[in-house]
């Protein structure tokens, strides 16, 4: 089992960090760890239940919660203006909002395509587009977009999800290239199997939880699932000045999954 990772090193003191999809496993771990590292955190949820759960999470003047549907351009633009005017230009953006619907190509539907790409790709595009100008104006900023091992390799029954995460990876690389000269960094974090709610439909379609637990060591050589905190900590590093020479990378945290032939 992994050791405790929630130590405070002050890596983000004074930085303004937005985390979308902050009610999910990785998003919540990232938002809370950013707060623990000294950041002013804006954590977003897509509905009132998520917002309420995030509000209840912390009582701190550096903890801000907003309702945000990343699929809606007008809402994202208004969010960016409000945050910049009321809190300040964003130093770090973590696009953690995402969905997974298991399918193969033939059995998939256009509705599933729209749902997956609207959140995973369009949502990432819109938030980056809205918040980048203020970063450019101040001459610094770090963007971390949530990809997946499926940004780099396919798995059964993840046709559209894999395609969407591949798109996120390439969009992030494009941002890195276009804005490196003005002090902006952009990286994709690519987790392996993290035992969070988003993955339940996939492993249930492949045979259920018991089968997933039986086979996890075959998929991830470390022999276990990855914890959300183990994704959050590399994200904190990528947001911090300690990673100031790192941009355009796919930062893989997969327990060794992609090292296998």
LUMTORDO-410576 format. One record per atom (N, C-alpha, C, O): residue in one letter; x, y, z. Coordinates in steps of 0.02 Angstrom, whole numbers, padded with zeros to 5 digits, always signed. Layout:
N
AXYZ;...
! end
This chain:
261
X+00042-00060+00000;X+00000+00000+00000;X+00044+00062+00000;X+00098+00062+00030;X+00021+00116-00034;X+00061+00177-00035;X+00062+00211+00033;X+00016+00204+00072;X+00115+00248+00045;X+00119+00286+00107;X+00080+00351+00102;X+00051+00367+00050;X+00079+00388+00157;X+00043+00452+00158;X+00077+00501+00111;X+00138+00507+00108;X+00035+00537+00072;X+00062+00583+00022;X+00038+00654+00033;X+00058+00699-00005;X-00004+00666+00082;X-00036+00732+00089;X+00005+00780+00133;X-00023+00813+00176;X+00070+00782+00123;X+00112+00829+00159;X+00110+00897+00125;X+00103+00902+00064;X+00117+00950+00165;X+00116+01017+00139;X+00187+01041+00128;X+00226+01048+00175;X+00203+01054+00064;X+00270+01080+00047;X+00267+01153+00024;X+00318+01181+00006;X+00207+01183+00026;X+00200+01252+00006;X+00215+01265-00067;X+00238+01319-00085;X+00201+01216-00110;X+00219+01222-00180;X+00177+01273-00219;X+00199+01297-00271;X+00118+01289-00194;X+00072+01331-00232;X+00051+01394-00194;X-00002+01422-00208;X+00091+01414-00145;X+00072+01472-00104;X+00060+01533-00147;X+00103+01554-00186;X+00000+01562-00139;X-00017+01624-00174;X-00043+01614-00245;X-00064+01663-00276;X-00041+01554-00271;X-00065+01542-00339;X-00140+01531-00341;X-00169+01501-00296;X-00171+01557-00393;X-00243+01547-00404;X-00251+01488-00451;X-00226+01488-00507;X-00287+01437-00428;X-00293+01374-00465;X-00366+01356-00474;X-00404+01354-00426;X-00386+01344-00536;X-00453+01320-00553;X-00450+01245-00565;X-00407+01221-00601;X-00496+01208-00534;X-00503+01136-00546;X-00574+01123-00567;X-00620+01130-00527;X-00584+01104-00630;X-00651+01085-00652;X-00664+01011-00634;X-00617+00973-00624;X-00727+00993-00630;X-00743+00924-00611;X-00717+00906-00543;X-00695+00850-00531;X-00719+00955-00497;X-00686+00946-00432;X-00724+00901-00384;X-00700+00886-00330;X-00784+00880-00403;X-00821+00834-00360;X-00803+00761-00372;X-00821+00718-00333;X-00767+00748-00428;X-00745+00680-00442;X-00685+00659-00402;X-00656+00700-00366;X-00665+00597-00408;X-00611+00571-00366;X-00545+00607-00377;X-00515+00632-00329;X-00521+00611-00439;X-00457+00645-00453;X-00464+00720-00444;X-00420+00752-00416;X-00520+00748-00468;X-00531+00820-00462;X-00533+00842-00390;X-00502+00893-00372;X-00568+00805-00347;X-00573+00824-00277;X-00505+00818-00242;X-00485+00862-00205;X-00470+00764-00255;X-00403+00755-00225;X-00356+00811-00247;X-00317+00836-00207;X-00361+00831-00310;X-00318+00885-00336;X-00336+00952-00304;X-00291+00988-00283;X-00400+00967-00302;X-00421+01031-00273;X-00401+01037-00199;X-00375+01088-00178;X-00411+00983-00161;X-00394+00985-00090;X-00318+00988-00079;X-00295+01021-00033;X-00280+00954-00122;X-00208+00957-00115;X-00180+01024-00137;X-00130+01048-00109;X-00210+01055-00187;X-00190+01122-00206;X-00201+01170-00149;X-00159+01213-00135;X-00258+01164-00116;X-00272+01205-00057;X-00221+01193-00002;X-00195+01240+00028;X-00205+01129+00009;X-00156+01111+00060;X-00087+01138+00045;X-00047+01151+00090;X-00072+01147-00020;X-00007+01173-00041;X-00006+01249-00045;X+00042+01278-00069;X-00059+01282-00021;X-00059+01354-00015;X-00096+01392-00069;X-00097+01454-00068;X-00127+01357-00117;X-00161+01391-00172;X-00227+01421-00150;X-00258+01399-00102;X-00249+01471-00188;X-00318+01494-00187;X-00354+01452-00239;X-00338+01456-00299;X-00402+01412-00218;X-00432+01361-00261;X-00503+01379-00279;X-00543+01397-00236;X-00518+01375-00344;X-00586+01380-00369;X-00605+01310-00394;X-00582+01288-00446;X-00648+01277-00356;X-00669+01209-00372;X-00739+01211-00403;X-00784+01243-00375;X-00748+01179-00461;X-00813+01183-00495;X-00849+01116-00494;X-00818+01062-00496;X-00915+01120-00491;X-00959+01063-00497;X-01011+01076-00550;X-01027+01134-00564;X-01037+01024-00580;X-01082+01031-00637;X-01156+01038-00617;X-01197+01057-00657;X-01171+01021-00554;X-01240+01028-00531;X-01240+01049-00457;X-01187+01051-00426;X-01299+01065-00431;X-01302+01092-00364;X-01280+01042-00311;X-01250+01061-00261;X-01294+00978-00322;X-01272+00927-00274;X-01196+00925-00268;X-01169+00921-00213;X-01161+00930-00326;X-01089+00931-00325;X-01063+00994-00290;X-01016+00991-00251;X-01095+01051-00306;X-01075+01114-00274;X-01083+01110-00199;X-01038+01130-00162;X-01139+01084-00176;X-01152+01079-00104;X-01100+01034-00070;X-01077+01050-00016;X-01082+00979-00103;X-01032+00934-00073;X-00964+00967-00069;X-00926+00956-00022;X-00948+01009-00118;X-00884+01044-00117;X-00883+01100-00066;X-00833+01110-00032;X-00939+01135-00060;X-00944+01188-00008;X-00934+01158+00061;X-00900+01187+00103;X-00964+01099+00072;X-00959+01066+00137;X-00889+01038+00151;X-00873+01022+00208;X-00848+01033+00099;X-00783+01001+00105;X-00735+01042+00148;X-00697+01014+00188;X-00736+01108+00140;X-00689+01152+00175;X-00722+01219+00192;X-00765+01243+00154;X-00702+01248+00248;X-00720+01316+00265;X-00655+01355+00270;X-00621+01353+00321;X-00638+01389+00217;X-00573+01422+00211;X-00580+01479+00162;X-00613+01472+00111;X-00549+01536+00177;X-00556+01593+00132;X-00518+01584+00067;X-00523+01626+00022;X-00479+01530+00062;X-00445+01513-00001;X-00483+01460-00041;X-00459+01438-00094;X-00540+01439-00017;X-00580+01386-00049;X-00643+01416-00078;X-00687+01437-00041;X-00647+01417-00144;X-00704+01447-00179;X-00736+01393-00223;X-00702+01354-00256;X-00802+01391-00222;X-00839+01341-00261;X-00886+01376-00309;X-00919+01425-00291;X-00888+01351-00371;X-00931+01380-00421;X-00968+01325-00459;X-00942+01270-00468;X-01028+01341-00480;X-01067+01298-00525;X-01044+01312-00596;X-01044+01369-00618;X-01025+01260-00633;X-01001+01270-00701;X-01013+01208-00743;X-00993+01153-00726;X-01046+01219-00800;X-01053+01167-00851;X-01002+01184-00905;X-01012+01231-00943;X-00949+01145-00909;X-00894+01162-00955;X-00914+01155-01028;X-00876+01176-01072;X-00971+01126-01042;X-00994+01119-01111;X-01024+01182-01140;X-01032+01188-01201;X-01041+01230-01097;X-01079+01289-01118;X-01032+01349-01123;X-01008+01375-01072;X-01020+01371-01184;X-00970+01424-01195;X-00986+01488-01157;X-00941+01517-01127;X-01048+01509-01158;X-01066+01572-01124;X-01053+01567-01049;X-01031+01615-01018;X-01068+01509-01020;X-01056+01499-00948;X-00982+01499-00932;X-00960+01527-00882;X-00943+01466-00974;X-00870+01464-00963;X-00840+01533-00969;X-00797+01552-00929;X-00861+01571-01019;X-00835+01639-01028;X-00853+01683-00968;X-00811+01721-00944;X-00916+01678-00945;X-00937+01718-00888;X-00899+01698-00825;X-00880+01740-00785;X-00887+01633-00817;X-00847+01608-00761;X-00777+01638-00762;X-00752+01661-00711;X-00745+01638-00820;X-00677+01664-00826;X-00674+01738-00808;X-00629+01760-00773;X-00723+01776-00831;X-00725+01848-00816;X-00735+01859-00741;X-00700+01899-00710;X-00782+01822-00713;X-00798+01831-00641;X-00739+01812-00597;X-00723+01848-00550;X-00705+01757-00613;X-00648+01736-00573;X-00591+01786-00579;X-00560+01804-00529;X-00577+01807-00639;X-00522+01854-00650;X-00534+01920-00614;X-00488+01949-00585;X-00597+01944-00615;X-00612+02008-00584;X-00618+02003-00508;X-00598+02050-00473;X-00644+01948-00482;X-00657+01943-00410;X-00599+01913-00371;X-00590+01928-00312;X-00560+01870-00403;X-00506+01834-00368;X-00437+01851-00397;X-00389+01861-00361;X-00434+01854-00463;X-00370+01870-00496;X-00356+01824-00554;X-00390+01774-00563;X-00307+01842-00593;X-00287+01801-00650;X-00267+01732-00626;X-00232+01725-00576;X-00288+01682-00663;X-00275+01613-00644;X-00203+01595-00659;X-00177+01610-00712;X-00170+01563-00610;X-00102+01537-00619;X-00102+01465-00643;X-00056+01444-00679;X-00153+01427-00623;X-00155+01357-00640;X-00226+01335-00657;X-00274+01356-00625;X-00232+01294-00709;X-00296+01267-00730;X-00290+01192-00735;X-00246+01166-00769;X-00335+01156-00701;X-00337+01083-00706;X-00406+01064-00734;X-00457+01074-00702;X-00405+01037-00794;X-00468+01015-00826;X-00479+00942-00808;X-00455+00896-00841;X-00518+00932-00754;X-00531+00865-00729;X-00601+00841-00746;X-00616+00782-00738;X-00644+00885-00770;X-00712+00865-00789;X-00709+00815-00846;X-00675+00826-00896;X-00743+00759-00839;X-00742+00709-00891;X-00794+00655-00880;X-00819+00647-00824;X-00811+00619-00934;X-00856+00563-00928;X-00829+00504-00968;X-00788+00513-01014;X-00852+00445-00950;X-00833+00383-00985;X-00896+00344-00998;X-00934+00328-00952;X-00908+00327-01061;X-00963+00282-01080;X-00932+00225-01118;X-00904+00236-01172;X-00935+00164-01092;X-00902+00108-01127;X-00939+00089-01191;X-01000+00085-01193;X-00901+00078-01244;X-00932+00057-01307;X-00877+00037-01357;X-00819+00056-01349;X-00897-00002-01407;X-00855-00011-01466;X-00885+00033-01521;X-00938+00062-01512;X-00852+00037-01578;X-00873+00085-01628;X-00942+00070-01656;X-00984+00114-01659;X-00954+00007-01676;X-01017-00010-01709;X-01076-00003-01661;X-01130+00020-01681;X-01066-00022-01599;X-01121-00019-01551;X-01132+00049-01520;X-01181+00061-01486;X-01086+00096-01533;X-01092+00162-01505;X-01147+00201-01541;X-01168+00183-01596;X-01170+00255-01509;X-01221+00298-01540;X-01194+00368-01549;X-01145+00388-01517;X-01227+00406-01592;X-01207+00476-01600;X-01218+00515-01536;X-01181+00562-01520;X-01269+00497-01499;X-01282+00529-01434;X-01224+00518-01386;X-01202+00564-01352;X-01198+00457-01384;X-01140+00443-01342;X-01079+00482-01365;X-01041+00509-01325;X-01070+00485-01431;X-01015+00525-01459;X-01020+00597-01436;X-00971+00626-01412;X-01079+00626-01442;X-01088+00696-01423;X-01075+00706-01349;X-01042+00755-01330;X-01101+00662-01308;X-01092+00670-01235;X-01019+00666-01215;X-00995+00706-01176;X-00983+00617-01243;X-00913+00608-01225;X-00870+00666-01250;X-00830+00694-01212;X-00878+00684-01313;X-00837+00737-01341;X-00856+00806-01314;X-00813+00850-01309;X-00920+00817-01298;X-00941+00881-01271;X-00907+00896-01204;X-00885+00952-01192;X-00901+00846-01162;X-00869+00857-01096;X-00793+00852-01102;X-00758+00898-01083;X-00769+00796-01129;X-00697+00783-01126;X-00656+00829-01171;X-00602+00851-01152;X-00682+00844-01230;X-00644+00884-01278;X-00668+00956-01280;X-00629+01003-01268;X-00733+00966-01294;X-00759+01034-01297;X-00750+01071-01230;X-00730+01129-01229;X-00764+01036-01175;X-00755+01068-01109;X-00684+01089-01096;X-00672+01144-01070;X-00637+01047-01114;X-00566+01064-01106;X-00547+01123-01151;X-00513+01169-01129;X-00570+01121-01213;X-00557+01175-01260;X-00585+01242-01234;X-00551+01293-01235;X-00648+01241-01212;X-00680+01304-01191;X-00647+01334-01130;X-00637+01395-01127;X-00630+01294-01080;X-00599+01322-01020;X-00529+01348-01034;X-00510+01400-01009;X-00491+01311-01074;X-00424+01336-01093;X-00431+01402-01132;X-00394+01449-01118;X-00476+01404-01179;X-00485+01464-01220;X-00506+01524-01179;X-00483+01580-01191;X-00548+01513-01129;X-00573+01568-01089;X-00522+01595-01039;X-00520+01655-01026;X-00481+01550-01011;X-00435+01570-00958;X-00365+01587-00982;X-00327+01620-00946;X-00347+01566-01042;X-00280+01579-01068;X-00264+01654-01076;X-00209+01674-01058;X-00310+01695-01100;X-00291+01766-01110;X-00264+01801-01048;X-00216+01839-01052;X-00295+01788-00990;X-00270+01819-00928;X-00202+01792-00909;X-00160+01828-00883;X-00189+01727-00922;X-00123+01699-00910;X-00071+01732-00956;X-00017+01750-00934;X-00089+01739-01019;X-00043+01771-01067;X-00028+01842-01046;X+00029+01865-01050;X-00079+01878-01022;X-00070+01948-01002;X-00021+01954-00944;X+00017+02002-00940;X-00022+01906-00898;X+00024+01909-00841;X+00091+01874-00855;X+00138+01881-00816;X+00095+01838-00911;X+00158+01809-00932;X+00177+01744-00899;X+00235+01724-00900;X+00127+01709-00870;X+00141+01645-00839;X+00076+01606-00828;X+00022+01636-00824;X+00083+01541-00823;X+00025+01499-00809;X+00040+01427-00826;X+00082+01412-00869;X+00006+01382-00791;X+00014+01310-00804;X-00054+01278-00811;X-00098+01286-00769;X-00062+01241-00866;X-00123+01204-00880;X-00108+01130-00876;X-00060+01105-00906;X-00149+01094-00839;X-00144+01021-00836;X-00212+00992-00856;X-00262+01001-00822;X-00212+00959-00912;X-00274+00928-00937;X-00274+00853-00922;X-00222+00820-00929;X-00331+00827-00902;X-00337+00757-00886;X-00344+00716-00949;X-00395+00718-00983;X-00292+00678-00964;X-00295+00628-01017;X-00307+00561-00985;X-00347+00554-00939;X-00271+00511-01009;X-00279+00443-00986;X-00225+00401-01019;X-00194+00422-01067;X-00214+00341-00993;X-00174+00295-01032;X-00206+00283-01100;X-00173+00264-01148;X-00272+00295-01103;X-00307+00288-01167;X-00297+00347-01214;X-00324+00348-01269;X-00259+00397-01192;X-00234+00448-01238;X-00179+00418-01282;X-00165+00443-01336;X-00149+00364-01257;X-00089+00335-01288;X-00099+00264-01312;X-00063+00240-01356;X-00148+00229-01285;X-00161+00159-01302;X-00235+00145-01293;X-00268+00173-01250;X-00261+00100-01335;X-00333+00083-01333;X-00344+00022-01288;X-00300-00018-01277;X-00406+00018-01264;X-00429-00041-01227;X-00496-00063-01255;X-00530-00024-01288;X-00515-00125-01243;X-00581-00148-01266;X-00637-00105-01236;X-00635-00086-01178;X-00687-00092-01277;X-00748-00057-01257;X-00736+00015-01234;X-00773+00041-01192;X-00684+00047-01260;X-00671+00117-01245;X-00657+00157-01308;X-00614+00201-01309;X-00693+00142-01362;X-00678+00172-01427;X-00683+00248-01425;X-00636+00283-01442;X-00740+00275-01404;X-00751+00347-01406;X-00714+00382-01349;X-00689+00438-01358;X-00711+00351-01292;X-00673+00379-01236;X-00599+00387-01255;X-00569+00439-01244;X-00571+00334-01284;X-00501+00337-01305;X-00490+00391-01357;X-00440+00428-01354;X-00536+00397-01405;X-00530+00449-01456;X-00532+00519-01425;X-00494+00563-01445;X-00576+00527-01375;X-00581+00593-01343;X-00518+00610-01304;X-00496+00667-01304;X-00489+00560-01271;X-00430+00574-01231;X-00368+00583-01275;X-00321+00618-01256;X-00368+00551-01334;X-00315+00565-01382;X-00319+00637-01406;X-00268+00670-01416;X-00381+00661-01416;X-00391+00730-01437;X-00367+00779-01384;X-00336+00830-01400;X-00381+00764-01321;X-00358+00807-01266;X-00282+00812-01266;X-00254+00866-01258;X-00249+00755-01275;X-00176+00755-01276;X-00149+00801-01331;X-00104+00841-01318;X-00175+00795-01391;X-00150+00835-01447;X-00168+00909-01440;X-00129+00952-01459;X-00227+00924-01413;X-00245+00993-01400;X-00196+01024-01350;X-00175+01081-01358;X-00179+00986-01300;X-00133+01011-01248;X-00064+01023-01277;X-00032+01074-01261;X-00041+00978-01319;X+00024+00989-01352;X+00023+01051-01396;X+00072+01089-01398;X-00032+01062-01430;X-00038+01122-01473;X-00035+01185-01431;X-00002+01234-01450;X-00070+01186-01374;X-00067+01243-01329;X+00004+01255-01305;X+00028+01311-01303;X+00039+01200-01287;X+00108+01206-01263;X+00153+01238-01315;X+00193+01282-01299;X+00146+01218-01377;X+00187+01246-01431;X+00170+01319-01444;X+00215+01360-01451;X+00106+01335-01448;X+00085+01402-01466;X+00100+01454-01412;X+00110+01513-01428;X+00102+01433-01349;X+00107+01483-01295;X+00170+01476-01251;X+00176+01511-01201;X+00216+01432-01270;X+00277+01425-01231;X+00316+01490-01228;X+00346+01507-01177;X+00316+01527-01283;X+00354+01588-01287;X+00328+01645-01244;X+00363+01695-01235;X+00267+01638-01218;X+00240+01690-01175;X+00229+01665-01104;X+00189+01693-01066;X+00266+01613-01085;X+00267+01592-01016;X+00214+01542-00994;X+00205+01530-00935;X+00178+01514-01043;X+00125+01466-01026;X+00149+01395-01037;X+00181+01380-01087;X+00135+01352-00989;X+00150+01281-00995;X+00085+01242-00997;X+00037+01260-00965;X+00085+01188-01036;X+00026+01144-01041;X+00048+01072-01044;X+00089+01054-01086;X+00021+01031-01001;X+00039+00960-00999;X-00024+00918-00989;X-00074+00941-00963;X-00019+00856-01011;X-00074+00808-01003;X-00053+00756-00951;X+00000+00725-00958;X-00094+00746-00901;X-00082+00693-00852;X-00121+00632-00877;X-00180+00637-00893;X-00087+00575-00879;X-00117+00514-00908;X-00120+00459-00856;X-00073+00419-00850;X-00174+00455-00818;X-00179+00404-00766;X-00193+00335-00795;X-00223+00327-00848;X-00171+00285-00758;X-00192+00217-00770;X-00259+00206-00736;X-00301+00251-00734;X-00270+00145-00710;X-00335+00130-00679;X-00337+00157-00608;X-00302+00133-00563;X-00380+00207-00599;X-00394+00235-00533;X-00463+00213-00512;X-00510+00217-00551;X-00470+00189-00451;X-00533+00160-00429;X-00582+00215-00409;X-00593+00226-00349;X-00610+00248-00459;X-00659+00301-00447;X-00723+00286-00486;X-00725+00239-00526;X-00774+00326-00473;X-00841+00312-00500;X-00842+00312-00576;X-00881+00274-00605;X-00801+00353-00607;X-00803+00358-00681;X-00788+00291-00714;X-00812+00279-00770;X-00749+00248-00682;X-00728+00185-00712;X-00777+00127-00701;X-00769+00073-00730;X-00827+00137-00659;X-00873+00083-00642;X-00909+00055-00704;X-00912-00006-00712;X-00938+00098-00748;X-00974+00069-00806;X-00929+00026-00850;X-00952-00023-00879;X-00865+00044-00855;X-00821+00005-00898;X-00808-00064-00869;X-00816-00114-00904;X-00787-00068-00806;X-00772-00134-00779;X-00835-00176-00769;X-00831-00238-00770;X-00891-00144-00758;X-00953-00183-00754;X-00970-00213-00822;X-00994-00270-00826;X-00958-00177-00876;X-00971-00203-00943;X-00924-00260-00960;X-00941-00305-00999;X-00864-00259-00932;X-00814-00311-00947;X-00819-00372-00902;X-00780-00419-00909;X-00866-00372-00855;X-00875-00432-00815;X-00884-00421-00741;X-00896-00469-00704;X-00879-00358-00718;X-00894-00344-00648;X-00833-00327-00606;X-00776-00335-00628;X-00846-00305-00545;X-00793-00282-00501;X-00746-00339-00480;X-00685-00330-00478;X-00774-00396-00465;X-00732-00452-00443;X-00681-00471-00496;X-00623-00485-00480;X-00702-00471-00559;X-00656-00487-00613;X-00604-00433-00621;X-00545-00448-00634;X-00623-00369-00613;X-00575-00314-00616;X-00521-00323-00562;X-00462-00317-00576;X-00543-00338-00502;X-00495-00346-00447;X-00449-00405-00459;X-00390-00403-00441;X-00476-00458-00489;X-00436-00517-00504;X-00382-00502-00556;X-00327-00530-00553;X-00398-00459-00603;X-00354-00447-00660;X-00312-00384-00655;X-00272-00370-00700;X-00321-00345-00603;X-00287-00280-00600;X-00211-00287-00603;X-00177-00245-00632;X-00184-00340-00572;X-00111-00348-00573;X-00085-00364-00643;X-00027-00349-00658;X-00127-00394-00685;X-00106-00406-00754;X-00104-00341-00794;X-00064-00333-00839;X-00149-00295-00776;X-00152-00231-00811;X-00100-00182-00785;X-00066-00148-00825;X-00093-00177-00719;X-00046-00130-00688;X+00005-00170-00647;X-00013-00198-00596;X+00067-00172-00669;X+00118-00213-00635;X+00128-00197-00561;X+00153-00239-00525;X+00108-00137-00539;X+00115-00124-00467;X+00066-00167-00426;X+00072-00171-00365;X+00019-00199-00460;X-00023-00249-00427;X-00084-00222-00391;X-00114-00258-00351;X-00103-00161-00404;X-00159-00131-00370;X-00186-00073-00411;X-00155-00051-00460;X-00244-00048-00391;X-00270+00013-00421;X-00230+00073-00395;X-00197+00070-00344;X-00234+00128-00433;X-00200+00190-00414;X-00249+00232-00373;X-00309+00234-00389;X-00224+00266-00322;X-00267+00308-00281;X-00271+00379-00311;X-00222+00402-00341;X-00327+00414-00303;X-00333+00482-00329;X-00276+00528-00307;X-00253+00569-00347;X-00255+00521-00246;X-00200+00564-00221;X-00136+00552-00260;X-00095+00597-00266;X-00128+00492-00287;X-00067+00476-00325;X-00068+00508-00395;X-00017+00510-00429;X-00126+00531-00417;X-00131+00572-00477;X-00128+00645-00459;X-00098+00685-00495;X-00159+00663-00404;X-00160+00733-00383;X-00090+00760-00370;X-00075+00817-00388;X-00046+00721-00339;X+00020+00746-00322;X+00062+00763-00384;X+00094+00816-00384;X+00063+00722-00436;X+00098+00744-00497;X+00066+00805-00529;X+00101+00847-00558;X+00000+00812-00523;X-00032+00872-00549;X-00007+00934-00511;X+00007+00985-00542;X-00002+00928-00445;X+00024+00984-00405;X+00094+01002-00428;X+00111+01061-00435;X+00135+00952-00440;X+00203+00964-00465;X+00201+01002-00531;X+00238+01050-00541;X+00158+00981-00577;X+00153+01014-00642;X+00126+01085-00638;X+00142+01126-00680;X+00086+01099-00587;X+00063+01167-00576;X+00116+01211-00545;X+00114+01273-00552;X+00163+01181-00510;X+00212+01219-00471;X+00270+01243-00513;X+00280+01221-00570;X+00308+01289-00485;X+00367+01315-00518;X+00423+01263-00522;X+00471+01273-00559;X+00417+01210-00485;X+00468+01157-00489;X+00469+01122-00557;X+00517+01088-00573;X+00415+01130-00596;X+00411+01099-00662;X+00416+01150-00718;X+00390+01139-00772;X+00448+01206-00705;X+00446+01263-00751;X+00477+01248-00820;X+00465+01285-00867;X+00517+01195-00826;X+00545+01176-00892;X+00505+01120-00925;X+00526+01095-00978;X+00449+01101-00896;X+00410+01045-00923;X+00347+01071-00957;X+00304+01102-00924;X+00342+01060-01022;X+00281+01078-01058;X+00273+01033-01119;X+00322+01010-01148;X+00211+01022-01138;X+00196+00980-01196;X+00203+00906-01185;X+00204+00867-01233;X+00208+00885-01122;X+00220+00814-01108;X+00155+00776-01095;X+00104+00806-01078;X+00159+00711-01104;X+00108+00665-01078;X+00138+00634-01016;X+00182+00591-01021;X+00115+00656-00958;X+00143+00635-00894;X+00105+00573-00871;X+00049+00578-00845;X+00136+00516-00881;X+00101+00452-00870;X+00110+00428-00798;X+00165+00423-00773;X+00053+00414-00766;X+00052+00386-00698;X+00007+00324-00701;X-00052+00327-00685;X+00036+00268-00720;X-00005+00210-00739;X+00016+00145-00705;X-00006+00091-00725;X+00057+00149-00653;X+00076+00088-00619;X+00113+00038-00663;X+00115-00021-00648;X+00142+00063-00717;X+00181+00020-00761;X+00142-00011-00819;X+00168-00052-00856;X+00078+00009-00826;X+00035-00024-00876;X+00062-00019-00946;X+00063-00069-00983;X+00085+00039-00966;X+00107+00049-01035;X+00177+00023-01048;X+00200+00021-01105;X+00212+00002-00995;X+00279-00026-01004;X+00277-00098-01030;X+00327-00125-01053;X+00217-00128-01027;X+00210-00197-01048;X+00200-00203-01123;X+00171-00159-01155;X+00224-00258-01151;X+00213-00272-01222;X+00144-00303-01230;X+00124-00319-01286;
! end
